[in-house]
Amino acid sequence: MNKQQWLQIIEIIGGFALLQGAVGILHEFTGWLGWGLIERIGFLDGHEIYGSITLIVLAIAVFAAVESQKKT
C-alpha cells in the first residue's frame, strides 16, 4: 500500500470516530440513536459525554494530521 492509501484509511477511521462521538452526544442529550459504541464501554459508565467529546477531538486531530501529511 502506498502513502495515499494509508492516509485514506486513517481518514475513514477518523470519520468513524467523529460519527461515534456525535452519536454519543446526541444519545446523551436526547436519548435517540442508542447504537453508539460509547454507551457499551463499561468503564465510561456515567462519563459517556466526556468519552464522546474526546472522540470528536481525536477525530479533528486525525483529520489535521492527515491534511498535513497530504501537503508533503
N, CA, C and O atoms as a Tripos MOL2 file, in Angstrom:
@<TRIPOS>MOLECULE
protein
  288   287    72     0     0
PROTEIN
NO_CHARGES

@<TRIPOS>ATOM
      1 N           0.8490   -1.1840    0.0000 N.3       1 MET1
      2 CA          0.0000    0.0000    0.0000 C.3       1 MET1
      3 C           0.8890    1.2400    0.0000 C.2       1 MET1
      4 O           1.9210    1.2940    0.6700 O.2       1 MET1
      5 N           0.4680    2.2040   -0.7500 N.am      2 ASN2
      6 CA          1.2550    3.4330   -0.7820 C.3       2 ASN2
      7 C           0.7390    4.4250    0.2750 C.2       2 ASN2
      8 O          -0.2390    4.1640    0.9750 O.2       2 ASN2
      9 N           1.4130    5.5390    0.3600 N.am      3 LYS3
     10 CA          1.1090    6.5360    1.3920 C.3       3 LYS3
     11 C          -0.3110    7.0790    1.2520 C.2       3 LYS3
     12 O          -0.9950    7.2910    2.2540 O.2       3 LYS3
     13 N          -0.7560    7.3040    0.0270 N.am      4 GLN4
     14 CA         -2.0930    7.8710   -0.2080 C.3       4 GLN4
     15 C          -3.1870    6.9230    0.2940 C.2       4 GLN4
     16 O          -4.1820    7.3720    0.8630 O.2       4 GLN4
     17 N          -3.0100    5.6390    0.0890 N.am      5 GLN5
     18 CA         -3.9970    4.6680    0.5560 C.3       5 GLN5
     19 C          -4.0380    4.6070    2.0730 C.2       5 GLN5
     20 O          -5.1130    4.4880    2.6620 O.2       5 GLN5
     21 N          -2.8740    4.6870    2.7120 N.am      6 TRP6
     22 CA         -2.8410    4.7030    4.1820 C.3       6 TRP6
     23 C          -3.5430    5.9360    4.7340 C.2       6 TRP6
     24 O          -4.2620    5.8570    5.7300 O.2       6 TRP6
     25 N          -3.3330    7.0660    4.0860 N.am      7 LEU7
     26 CA         -3.9900    8.2910    4.5490 C.3       7 LEU7
     27 C          -5.5000    8.1950    4.4030 C.2       7 LEU7
     28 O          -6.2350    8.7160    5.2420 O.2       7 LEU7
     29 N          -5.9700    7.5440    3.3600 N.am      8 GLN8
     30 CA         -7.4150    7.3620    3.1850 C.3       8 GLN8
     31 C          -7.9820    6.4520    4.2710 C.2       8 GLN8
     32 O          -9.0690    6.7060    4.7880 O.2       8 GLN8
     33 N          -7.2530    5.3960    4.6180 N.am      9 ILE9
     34 CA         -7.7060    4.5030    5.6850 C.3       9 ILE9
     35 C          -7.7690    5.2530    7.0160 C.2       9 ILE9
     36 O          -8.7250    5.0940    7.7760 O.2       9 ILE9
     37 N          -6.7610    6.0600    7.2930 N.am     10 ILE10
     38 CA         -6.7420    6.8300    8.5370 C.3      10 ILE10
     39 C          -7.8790    7.8500    8.5540 C.2      10 ILE10
     40 O          -8.4720    8.0960    9.6050 O.2      10 ILE10
     41 N          -8.1880    8.4440    7.4070 N.am     11 GLU11
     42 CA         -9.3310    9.3710    7.3280 C.3      11 GLU11
     43 C         -10.6440    8.6520    7.6110 C.2      11 GLU11
     44 O         -11.5210    9.2160    8.2660 O.2      11 GLU11
     45 N         -10.7950    7.4400    7.1390 N.am     12 ILE12
     46 CA        -12.0100    6.6680    7.4040 C.3      12 ILE12
     47 C         -12.1380    6.3680    8.8880 C.2      12 ILE12
     48 O         -13.2320    6.4430    9.4470 O.2      12 ILE12
     49 N         -11.0290    6.0280    9.5290 N.am     13 ILE13
     50 CA        -11.0430    5.7910   10.9720 C.3      13 ILE13
     51 C         -11.4140    7.0690   11.7200 C.2      13 ILE13
     52 O         -12.1710    7.0230   12.6900 O.2      13 ILE13
     53 N         -10.8810    8.2160   11.2700 N.am     14 GLY14
     54 CA        -11.2450    9.4970   11.8760 C.3      14 GLY14
     55 C         -12.7180    9.8160   11.6850 C.2      14 GLY14
     56 O         -13.3650   10.3460   12.5880 O.2      14 GLY14
     57 N         -13.2470    9.4960   10.5120 N.am     15 GLY15
     58 CA        -14.6770    9.7040   10.2610 C.3      15 GLY15
     59 C         -15.5390    8.8330   11.1540 C.2      15 GLY15
     60 O         -16.5860    9.2680   11.6330 O.2      15 GLY15
     61 N         -15.0960    7.5980   11.3780 N.am     16 PHE16
     62 CA        -15.8130    6.7060   12.2840 C.3      16 PHE16
     63 C         -15.7970    7.2480   13.7110 C.2      16 PHE16
     64 O         -16.8120    7.1990   14.4050 O.2      16 PHE16
     65 N         -14.6490    7.7660   14.1510 N.am     17 ALA17
     66 CA        -14.5510    8.3470   15.4930 C.3      17 ALA17
     67 C         -15.4490    9.5670   15.6200 C.2      17 ALA17
     68 O         -16.1020    9.7560   16.6470 O.2      17 ALA17
     69 N         -15.4850   10.4010   14.5750 N.am     18 LEU18
     70 CA        -16.3540   11.5780   14.5920 C.3      18 LEU18
     71 C         -17.8220   11.1720   14.6600 C.2      18 LEU18
     72 O         -18.5970   11.7560   15.4170 O.2      18 LEU18
     73 N         -18.1990   10.1810   13.8780 N.am     19 LEU19
     74 CA        -19.5830    9.6980   13.8810 C.3      19 LEU19
     75 C         -19.9640    9.1430   15.2500 C.2      19 LEU19
     76 O         -21.0430    9.4460   15.7590 O.2      19 LEU19
     77 N         -19.0940    8.3370   15.8500 N.am     20 GLN20
     78 CA        -19.3970    7.7540   17.1500 C.3      20 GLN20
     79 C         -19.4640    8.8180   18.2530 C.2      20 GLN20
     80 O         -20.2830    8.7150   19.1670 O.2      20 GLN20
     81 N         -18.6100    9.8270   18.1680 N.am     21 GLY21
     82 CA        -18.6710   10.9190   19.1400 C.3      21 GLY21
     83 C         -19.9620   11.7060   19.0190 C.2      21 GLY21
     84 O         -20.5850   12.0540   20.0220 O.2      21 GLY21
     85 N         -20.3590   11.9830   17.7880 N.am     22 ALA22
     86 CA        -21.6090   12.7320   17.5710 C.3      22 ALA22
     87 C         -22.8240   11.9240   18.0190 C.2      22 ALA22
     88 O         -23.7440   12.4720   18.6260 O.2      22 ALA22
     89 N         -22.8340   10.6350   17.7260 N.am     23 VAL23
     90 CA        -23.9430    9.7790   18.1540 C.3      23 VAL23
     91 C         -23.9880    9.7000   19.6730 C.2      23 VAL23
     92 O         -25.0680    9.7040   20.2630 O.2      23 VAL23
     93 N         -22.8270    9.6280   20.3090 N.am     24 GLY24
     94 CA        -22.7860    9.5770   21.7720 C.3      24 GLY24
     95 C         -23.3460   10.8330   22.4090 C.2      24 GLY24
     96 O         -24.0950   10.7570   23.3830 O.2      24 GLY24
     97 N         -22.9920   11.9850   21.8690 N.am     25 ILE25
     98 CA        -23.5220   13.2440   22.4070 C.3      25 ILE25
     99 C         -25.0240   13.3460   22.1460 C.2      25 ILE25
    100 O         -25.7840   13.7510   23.0250 O.2      25 ILE25
    101 N         -25.4420   12.9820   20.9540 N.am     26 LEU26
    102 CA        -26.8690   13.0170   20.6320 C.3      26 LEU26
    103 C         -27.6550   12.0930   21.5470 C.2      26 LEU26
    104 O         -28.7460   12.4440   21.9960 O.2      26 LEU26
    105 N         -27.1160   10.9290   21.8230 N.am     27 HIS27
    106 CA        -27.8010    9.9870   22.7110 C.3      27 HIS27
    107 C         -27.8680   10.5110   24.1430 C.2      27 HIS27
    108 O         -28.8860   10.3410   24.8140 O.2      27 HIS27
    109 N         -26.8110   11.1350   24.6140 N.am     28 GLU28
    110 CA        -26.8050   11.6510   25.9820 C.3      28 GLU28
    111 C         -27.8230   12.7710   26.1840 C.2      28 GLU28
    112 O         -28.4620   12.8480   27.2330 O.2      28 GLU28
    113 N         -27.9770   13.6350   25.1870 N.am     29 PHE29
    114 CA        -28.8720   14.7760   25.3530 C.3      29 PHE29
    115 C         -30.3110   14.4920   24.9590 C.2      29 PHE29
    116 O         -31.2240   15.1190   25.4950 O.2      29 PHE29
    117 N         -30.5410   13.5560   24.0290 N.am     30 THR30
    118 CA        -31.8950   13.3210   23.5490 C.3      30 THR30
    119 C         -32.4090   11.9150   23.7900 C.2      30 THR30
    120 O         -33.6200   11.6970   23.8230 O.2      30 THR30
    121 N         -31.5070   10.9550   23.9590 N.am     31 GLY31
    122 CA        -31.9230    9.5680   24.1090 C.3      31 GLY31
    123 C         -32.0930    8.8500   22.7730 C.2      31 GLY31
    124 O         -32.4060    7.6600   22.7470 O.2      31 GLY31
    125 N         -31.8940    9.5530   21.6780 N.am     32 TRP32
    126 CA        -32.0110    8.9500   20.3500 C.3      32 TRP32
    127 C         -30.7470    8.1860   20.0140 C.2      32 TRP32
    128 O         -29.7020    8.3990   20.6290 O.2      32 TRP32
    129 N         -30.8410    7.3160   19.0580 N.am     33 LEU33
    130 CA        -29.7010    6.6050   18.4750 C.3      33 LEU33
    131 C         -28.8370    5.9340   19.5440 C.2      33 LEU33
    132 O         -27.7000    6.3440   19.7770 O.2      33 LEU33
    133 N         -29.3590    4.9430   20.1670 N.am     34 GLY34
    134 CA        -28.6270    4.2300   21.2080 C.3      34 GLY34
    135 C         -27.6950    3.1560   20.6810 C.2      34 GLY34
    136 O         -27.3590    2.2330   21.4220 O.2      34 GLY34
    137 N         -27.2630    3.2390   19.4270 N.am     35 TRP35
    138 CA        -26.4150    2.2030   18.8410 C.3      35 TRP35
    139 C         -24.9340    2.5660   18.8450 C.2      35 TRP35
    140 O         -24.1320    1.8620   18.2310 O.2      35 TRP35
    141 N         -24.5660    3.6130   19.5010 N.am     36 GLY36
    142 CA        -23.1630    4.0160   19.5280 C.3      36 GLY36
    143 C         -22.3110    3.1140   20.4040 C.2      36 GLY36
    144 O         -22.8240    2.4040   21.2690 O.2      36 GLY36
    145 N         -21.0160    3.1480   20.1730 N.am     37 LEU37
    146 CA        -20.0960    2.2970   20.9310 C.3      37 LEU37
    147 C         -19.7960    2.8450   22.3170 C.2      37 LEU37
    148 O         -19.4950    2.0780   23.2320 O.2      37 LEU37
    149 N         -19.8710    4.1460   22.4830 N.am     38 ILE38
    150 CA        -19.5220    4.7560   23.7740 C.3      38 ILE38
    151 C         -20.4240    4.2300   24.8980 C.2      38 ILE38
    152 O         -19.9590    4.0230   26.0190 O.2      38 ILE38
    153 N         -21.6950    4.0160   24.6070 N.am     39 GLU39
    154 CA        -22.6150    3.5390   25.6460 C.3      39 GLU39
    155 C         -22.2940    2.1260   26.0850 C.2      39 GLU39
    156 O         -22.7120    1.7100   27.1660 O.2      39 GLU39
    157 N         -21.5630    1.3810   25.2780 N.am     40 ARG40
    158 CA        -21.2890   -0.0170   25.5650 C.3      40 ARG40
    159 C         -19.9380   -0.2470   26.2430 C.2      40 ARG40
    160 O         -19.6010   -1.3860   26.5640 O.2      40 ARG40
    161 N         -19.1750    0.7970   26.4630 N.am     41 ILE41
    162 CA        -17.8740    0.6620   27.1290 C.3      41 ILE41
    163 C         -18.0980    0.8140   28.6260 C.2      41 ILE41
    164 O         -18.5120    1.8710   29.1010 O.2      41 ILE41
    165 N         -17.8200   -0.2520   29.3570 N.am     42 GLY42
    166 CA        -18.1710   -0.3260   30.7660 C.3      42 GLY42
    167 C         -17.5240    0.7190   31.6580 C.2      42 GLY42
    168 O         -18.1910    1.2890   32.5210 O.2      42 GLY42
    169 N         -16.2370    0.9830   31.4660 N.am     43 PHE43
    170 CA        -15.5700    1.9050   32.3790 C.3      43 PHE43
    171 C         -15.9590    3.3640   32.1530 C.2      43 PHE43
    172 O         -15.5460    4.2360   32.9180 O.2      43 PHE43
    173 N         -16.7500    3.6420   31.1100 N.am     44 LEU44
    174 CA        -17.2240    5.0060   30.8790 C.3      44 LEU44
    175 C         -18.6230    5.2520   31.4500 C.2      44 LEU44
    176 O         -19.2150    6.3010   31.1950 O.2      44 LEU44
    177 N         -19.1510    4.3090   32.2100 N.am     45 ASP45
    178 CA        -20.4870    4.4870   32.7870 C.3      45 ASP45
    179 C         -20.5500    5.7750   33.5920 C.2      45 ASP45
    180 O         -19.7850    5.9660   34.5370 O.2      45 ASP45
    181 N         -21.4520    6.6430   33.2170 N.am     46 GLY46
    182 CA        -21.6030    7.9310   33.8760 C.3      46 GLY46
    183 C         -20.7280    9.0180   33.2770 C.2      46 GLY46
    184 O         -20.8730   10.1890   33.6270 O.2      46 GLY46
    185 N         -19.8310    8.6510   32.3880 N.am     47 HIS47
    186 CA        -18.9150    9.6200   31.7840 C.3      47 HIS47
    187 C         -18.9610    9.5520   30.2530 C.2      47 HIS47
    188 O         -17.9810    9.8750   29.5810 O.2      47 HIS47
    189 N         -20.0910    9.1360   29.7200 N.am     48 GLU48
    190 CA        -20.1970    8.9600   28.2750 C.3      48 GLU48
    191 C         -20.0240   10.2610   27.5090 C.2      48 GLU48
    192 O         -19.4830   10.2590   26.4030 O.2      48 GLU48
    193 N         -20.4700   11.3620   28.0740 N.am     49 ILE49
    194 CA        -20.3550   12.6510   27.3840 C.3      49 ILE49
    195 C         -18.8850   13.0260   27.2030 C.2      49 ILE49
    196 O         -18.5020   13.5630   26.1640 O.2      49 ILE49
    197 N         -18.0640   12.7410   28.2170 N.am     50 TYR50
    198 CA        -16.6320   13.0400   28.1120 C.3      50 TYR50
    199 C         -15.9600   12.1490   27.0700 C.2      50 TYR50
    200 O         -15.0920   12.6020   26.3240 O.2      50 TYR50
    201 N         -16.3600   10.8990   27.0250 N.am     51 GLY51
    202 CA        -15.8320    9.9920   26.0150 C.3      51 GLY51
    203 C         -16.2140   10.4280   24.6120 C.2      51 GLY51
    204 O         -15.4100   10.3270   23.6850 O.2      51 GLY51
    205 N         -17.4420   10.9130   24.4520 N.am     52 SER52
    206 CA        -17.8980   11.3770   23.1400 C.3      52 SER52
    207 C         -17.1480   12.6270   22.7010 C.2      52 SER52
    208 O         -16.7520   12.7440   21.5410 O.2      52 SER52
    209 N         -16.9550   13.5490   23.6160 N.am     53 ILE53
    210 CA        -16.2050   14.7620   23.2910 C.3      53 ILE53
    211 C         -14.7600   14.4080   22.9470 C.2      53 ILE53
    212 O         -14.1760   14.9890   22.0320 O.2      53 ILE53
    213 N         -14.1890   13.4630   23.6740 N.am     54 THR54
    214 CA        -12.8250   13.0280   23.3900 C.3      54 THR54
    215 C         -12.7200   12.4170   21.9960 C.2      54 THR54
    216 O         -11.7370   12.6480   21.2920 O.2      54 THR54
    217 N         -13.7190   11.6430   21.5960 N.am     55 LEU55
    218 CA        -13.7050   11.0640   20.2550 C.3      55 LEU55
    219 C         -13.7800   12.1360   19.1770 C.2      55 LEU55
    220 O         -13.1100   12.0250   18.1500 O.2      55 LEU55
    221 N         -14.5770   13.1610   19.3940 N.am     56 ILE56
    222 CA        -14.6830   14.2400   18.4130 C.3      56 ILE56
    223 C         -13.3600   14.9970   18.3050 C.2      56 ILE56
    224 O         -12.9120   15.3110   17.2020 O.2      56 ILE56
    225 N         -12.7410   15.2880   19.4370 N.am     57 VAL57
    226 CA        -11.4440   15.9810   19.4260 C.3      57 VAL57
    227 C         -10.3900   15.1090   18.7530 C.2      57 VAL57
    228 O          -9.5730   15.6110   17.9800 O.2      57 VAL57
    229 N         -10.4010   13.8090   19.0380 N.am     58 LEU58
    230 CA         -9.4670   12.8820   18.4000 C.3      58 LEU58
    231 C          -9.6680   12.8720   16.8850 C.2      58 LEU58
    232 O          -8.6950   12.8680   16.1310 O.2      58 LEU58
    233 N         -10.9160   12.8670   16.4400 N.am     59 ALA59
    234 CA        -11.1990   12.8590   15.0050 C.3      59 ALA59
    235 C         -10.6850   14.1310   14.3330 C.2      59 ALA59
    236 O         -10.1310   14.0710   13.2350 O.2      59 ALA59
    237 N         -10.8630   15.2670   14.9780 N.am     60 ILE60
    238 CA        -10.3670   16.5260   14.4150 C.3      60 ILE60
    239 C          -8.8410   16.4960   14.3270 C.2      60 ILE60
    240 O          -8.2640   16.9690   13.3480 O.2      60 ILE60
    241 N          -8.1890   15.9420   15.3490 N.am     61 ALA61
    242 CA         -6.7320   15.8320   15.3230 C.3      61 ALA61
    243 C          -6.2710   14.8880   14.2080 C.2      61 ALA61
    244 O          -5.2680   15.1540   13.5450 O.2      61 ALA61
    245 N          -6.9890   13.8080   14.0050 N.am     62 VAL62
    246 CA         -6.6490   12.8730   12.9250 C.3      62 VAL62
    247 C          -6.7900   13.5490   11.5740 C.2      62 VAL62
    248 O          -5.9200   13.4000   10.7150 O.2      62 VAL62
    249 N          -7.8800   14.2950   11.3700 N.am     63 PHE63
    250 CA         -8.0740   14.9960   10.0930 C.3      63 PHE63
    251 C          -6.9650   16.0190    9.8570 C.2      63 PHE63
    252 O          -6.4760   16.1550    8.7350 O.2      63 PHE63
    253 N          -6.5690   16.7340   10.9010 N.am     64 ALA64
    254 CA         -5.4900   17.7180   10.7600 C.3      64 ALA64
    255 C          -4.1640   17.0340   10.4180 C.2      64 ALA64
    256 O          -3.4010   17.5320    9.5900 O.2      64 ALA64
    257 N          -3.8970   15.9070   11.0490 N.am     65 ALA65
    258 CA         -2.6510   15.1910   10.7750 C.3      65 ALA65
    259 C          -2.6260   14.6500    9.3430 C.2      65 ALA65
    260 O          -1.5950   14.7050    8.6740 O.2      65 ALA65
    261 N          -3.7490   14.1360    8.8840 N.am     66 VAL66
    262 CA         -3.8110   13.6200    7.5150 C.3      66 VAL66
    263 C          -3.6280   14.7470    6.5090 C.2      66 VAL66
    264 O          -2.9220   14.5880    5.5130 O.2      66 VAL66
    265 N          -4.2570   15.8760    6.7660 N.am     67 GLU67
    266 CA         -4.1130   17.0260    5.8540 C.3      67 GLU67
    267 C          -2.6680   17.5140    5.7930 C.2      67 GLU67
    268 O          -2.1740   17.8730    4.7250 O.2      67 GLU67
    269 N          -1.9980   17.5260    6.9330 N.am     68 SER68
    270 CA         -0.6110   17.9740    6.9260 C.3      68 SER68
    271 C           0.2860   16.9930    6.1690 C.2      68 SER68
    272 O           1.2640   17.4010    5.5430 O.2      68 SER68
    273 N          -0.0440   15.7180    6.2260 N.am     69 GLN69
    274 CA          0.7360   14.7230    5.5010 C.3      69 GLN69
    275 C           0.4560   14.7400    4.0040 C.2      69 GLN69
    276 O           1.3210   14.3760    3.2070 O.2      69 GLN69
    277 N          -0.7390   15.1570    3.6200 N.am     70 LYS70
    278 CA         -1.0740   15.2310    2.1960 C.3      70 LYS70
    279 C          -0.2940   16.3350    1.5060 C.2      70 LYS70
    280 O          -0.0200   16.2410    0.3100 O.2      70 LYS70
    281 N           0.0680   17.3790    2.2400 N.am     71 LYS71
    282 CA          0.7870   18.5130    1.6490 C.3      71 LYS71
    283 C           2.2450   18.1670    1.3690 C.2      71 LYS71
    284 O           2.8890   18.8050    0.5370 O.2      71 LYS71
    285 N           2.7750   17.1360    2.0770 N.am     72 THR72
    286 CA          4.1840   16.7800    1.8760 C.3      72 THR72
    287 C           4.3510   15.7000    0.8430 C.2      72 THR72
    288 O           5.4750   15.2870    0.5580 O.2      72 THR72
@<TRIPOS>BOND
     1     1     2 1
     2     2     3 1
     3     3     4 2
     4     3     5 am
     5     5     6 1
     6     6     7 1
     7     7     8 2
     8     7     9 am
     9     9    10 1
    10    10    11 1
    11    11    12 2
    12    11    13 am
    13    13    14 1
    14    14    15 1
    15    15    16 2
    16    15    17 am
    17    17    18 1
    18    18    19 1
    19    19    20 2
    20    19    21 am
    21    21    22 1
    22    22    23 1
    23    23    24 2
    24    23    25 am
    25    25    26 1
    26    26    27 1
    27    27    28 2
    28    27    29 am
    29    29    30 1
    30    30    31 1
    31    31    32 2
    32    31    33 am
    33    33    34 1
    34    34    35 1
    35    35    36 2
    36    35    37 am
    37    37    38 1
    38    38    39 1
    39    39    40 2
    40    39    41 am
    41    41    42 1
    42    42    43 1
    43    43    44 2
    44    43    45 am
    45    45    46 1
    46    46    47 1
    47    47    48 2
    48    47    49 am
    49    49    50 1
    50    50    51 1
    51    51    52 2
    52    51    53 am
    53    53    54 1
    54    54    55 1
    55    55    56 2
    56    55    57 am
    57    57    58 1
    58    58    59 1
    59    59    60 2
    60    59    61 am
    61    61    62 1
    62    62    63 1
    63    63    64 2
    64    63    65 am
    65    65    66 1
    66    66    67 1
    67    67    68 2
    68    67    69 am
    69    69    70 1
    70    70    71 1
    71    71    72 2
    72    71    73 am
    73    73    74 1
    74    74    75 1
    75    75    76 2
    76    75    77 am
    77    77    78 1
    78    78    79 1
    79    79    80 2
    80    79    81 am
    81    81    82 1
    82    82    83 1
    83    83    84 2
    84    83    85 am
    85    85    86 1
    86    86    87 1
    87    87    88 2
    88    87    89 am
    89    89    90 1
    90    90    91 1
    91    91    92 2
    92    91    93 am
    93    93    94 1
    94    94    95 1
    95    95    96 2
    96    95    97 am
    97    97    98 1
    98    98    99 1
    99    99   100 2
   100    99   101 am
   101   101   102 1
   102   102   103 1
   103   103   104 2
   104   103   105 am
   105   105   106 1
   106   106   107 1
   107   107   108 2
   108   107   109 am
   109   109   110 1
   110   110   111 1
   111   111   112 2
   112   111   113 am
   113   113   114 1
   114   114   115 1
   115   115   116 2
   116   115   117 am
   117   117   118 1
   118   118   119 1
   119   119   120 2
   120   119   121 am
   121   121   122 1
   122   122   123 1
   123   123   124 2
   124   123   125 am
   125   125   126 1
   126   126   127 1
   127   127   128 2
   128   127   129 am
   129   129   130 1
   130   130   131 1
   131   131   132 2
   132   131   133 am
   133   133   134 1
   134   134   135 1
   135   135   136 2
   136   135   137 am
   137   137   138 1
   138   138   139 1
   139   139   140 2
   140   139   141 am
   141   141   142 1
   142   142   143 1
   143   143   144 2
   144   143   145 am
   145   145   146 1
   146   146   147 1
   147   147   148 2
   148   147   149 am
   149   149   150 1
   150   150   151 1
   151   151   152 2
   152   151   153 am
   153   153   154 1
   154   154   155 1
   155   155   156 2
   156   155   157 am
   157   157   158 1
   158   158   159 1
   159   159   160 2
   160   159   161 am
   161   161   162 1
   162   162   163 1
   163   163   164 2
   164   163   165 am
   165   165   166 1
   166   166   167 1
   167   167   168 2
   168   167   169 am
   169   169   170 1
   170   170   171 1
   171   171   172 2
   172   171   173 am
   173   173   174 1
   174   174   175 1
   175   175   176 2
   176   175   177 am
   177   177   178 1
   178   178   179 1
   179   179   180 2
   180   179   181 am
   181   181   182 1
   182   182   183 1
   183   183   184 2
   184   183   185 am
   185   185   186 1
   186   186   187 1
   187   187   188 2
   188   187   189 am
   189   189   190 1
   190   190   191 1
   191   191   192 2
   192   191   193 am
   193   193   194 1
   194   194   195 1
   195   195   196 2
   196   195   197 am
   197   197   198 1
   198   198   199 1
   199   199   200 2
   200   199   201 am
   201   201   202 1
   202   202   203 1
   203   203   204 2
   204   203   205 am
   205   205   206 1
   206   206   207 1
   207   207   208 2
   208   207   209 am
   209   209   210 1
   210   210   211 1
   211   211   212 2
   212   211   213 am
   213   213   214 1
   214   214   215 1
   215   215   216 2
   216   215   217 am
   217   217   218 1
   218   218   219 1
   219   219   220 2
   220   219   221 am
   221   221   222 1
   222   222   223 1
   223   223   224 2
   224   223   225 am
   225   225   226 1
   226   226   227 1
   227   227   228 2
   228   227   229 am
   229   229   230 1
   230   230   231 1
   231   231   232 2
   232   231   233 am
   233   233   234 1
   234   234   235 1
   235   235   236 2
   236   235   237 am
   237   237   238 1
   238   238   239 1
   239   239   240 2
   240   239   241 am
   241   241   242 1
   242   242   243 1
   243   243   244 2
   244   243   245 am
   245   245   246 1
   246   246   247 1
   247   247   248 2
   248   247   249 am
   249   249   250 1
   250   250   251 1
   251   251   252 2
   252   251   253 am
   253   253   254 1
   254   254   255 1
   255   255   256 2
   256   255   257 am
   257   257   258 1
   258   258   259 1
   259   259   260 2
   260   259   261 am
   261   261   262 1
   262   262   263 1
   263   263   264 2
   264   263   265 am
   265   265   266 1
   266   266   267 1
   267   267   268 2
   268   267   269 am
   269   269   270 1
   270   270   271 1
   271   271   272 2
   272   271   273 am
   273   273   274 1
   274   274   275 1
   275   275   276 2
   276   275   277 am
   277   277   278 1
   278   278   279 1
   279   279   280 2
   280   279   281 am
   281   281   282 1
   282   282   283 1
   283   283   284 2
   284   283   285 am
   285   285   286 1
   286   286   287 1
   287   287   288 2
@<TRIPOS>SUBSTRUCTURE
     1 MET1         2 RESIDUE 1 A MET
     2 ASN2         6 RESIDUE 1 A ASN
     3 LYS3        10 RESIDUE 1 A LYS
     4 GLN4        14 RESIDUE 1 A GLN
     5 GLN5        18 RESIDUE 1 A GLN
     6 TRP6        22 RESIDUE 1 A TRP
     7 LEU7        26 RESIDUE 1 A LEU
     8 GLN8        30 RESIDUE 1 A GLN
     9 ILE9        34 RESIDUE 1 A ILE
    10 ILE10       38 RESIDUE 1 A ILE
    11 GLU11       42 RESIDUE 1 A GLU
    12 ILE12       46 RESIDUE 1 A ILE
    13 ILE13       50 RESIDUE 1 A ILE
    14 GLY14       54 RESIDUE 1 A GLY
    15 GLY15       58 RESIDUE 1 A GLY
    16 PHE16       62 RESIDUE 1 A PHE
    17 ALA17       66 RESIDUE 1 A ALA
    18 LEU18       70 RESIDUE 1 A LEU
    19 LEU19       74 RESIDUE 1 A LEU
    20 GLN20       78 RESIDUE 1 A GLN
    21 GLY21       82 RESIDUE 1 A GLY
    22 ALA22       86 RESIDUE 1 A ALA
    23 VAL23       90 RESIDUE 1 A VAL
    24 GLY24       94 RESIDUE 1 A GLY
    25 ILE25       98 RESIDUE 1 A ILE
    26 LEU26      102 RESIDUE 1 A LEU
    27 HIS27      106 RESIDUE 1 A HIS
    28 GLU28      110 RESIDUE 1 A GLU
    29 PHE29      114 RESIDUE 1 A PHE
    30 THR30      118 RESIDUE 1 A THR
    31 GLY31      122 RESIDUE 1 A GLY
    32 TRP32      126 RESIDUE 1 A TRP
    33 LEU33      130 RESIDUE 1 A LEU
    34 GLY34      134 RESIDUE 1 A GLY
    35 TRP35      138 RESIDUE 1 A TRP
    36 GLY36      142 RESIDUE 1 A GLY
    37 LEU37      146 RESIDUE 1 A LEU
    38 ILE38      150 RESIDUE 1 A ILE
    39 GLU39      154 RESIDUE 1 A GLU
    40 ARG40      158 RESIDUE 1 A ARG
    41 ILE41      162 RESIDUE 1 A ILE
    42 GLY42      166 RESIDUE 1 A GLY
    43 PHE43      170 RESIDUE 1 A PHE
    44 LEU44      174 RESIDUE 1 A LEU
    45 ASP45      178 RESIDUE 1 A ASP
    46 GLY46      182 RESIDUE 1 A GLY
    47 HIS47      186 RESIDUE 1 A HIS
    48 GLU48      190 RESIDUE 1 A GLU
    49 ILE49      194 RESIDUE 1 A ILE
    50 TYR50      198 RESIDUE 1 A TYR
    51 GLY51      202 RESIDUE 1 A GLY
    52 SER52      206 RESIDUE 1 A SER
    53 ILE53      210 RESIDUE 1 A ILE
    54 THR54      214 RESIDUE 1 A THR
    55 LEU55      218 RESIDUE 1 A LEU
    56 ILE56      222 RESIDUE 1 A ILE
    57 VAL57      226 RESIDUE 1 A VAL
    58 LEU58      230 RESIDUE 1 A LEU
    59 ALA59      234 RESIDUE 1 A ALA
    60 ILE60      238 RESIDUE 1 A ILE
    61 ALA61      242 RESIDUE 1 A ALA
    62 VAL62      246 RESIDUE 1 A VAL
    63 PHE63      250 RESIDUE 1 A PHE
    64 ALA64      254 RESIDUE 1 A ALA
    65 ALA65      258 RESIDUE 1 A ALA
    66 VAL66      262 RESIDUE 1 A VAL
    67 GLU67      266 RESIDUE 1 A GLU
    68 SER68      270 RESIDUE 1 A SER
    69 GLN69      274 RESIDUE 1 A GLN
    70 LYS70      278 RESIDUE 1 A LYS
    71 LYS71      282 RESIDUE 1 A LYS
    72 THR72      286 RESIDUE 1 A THR
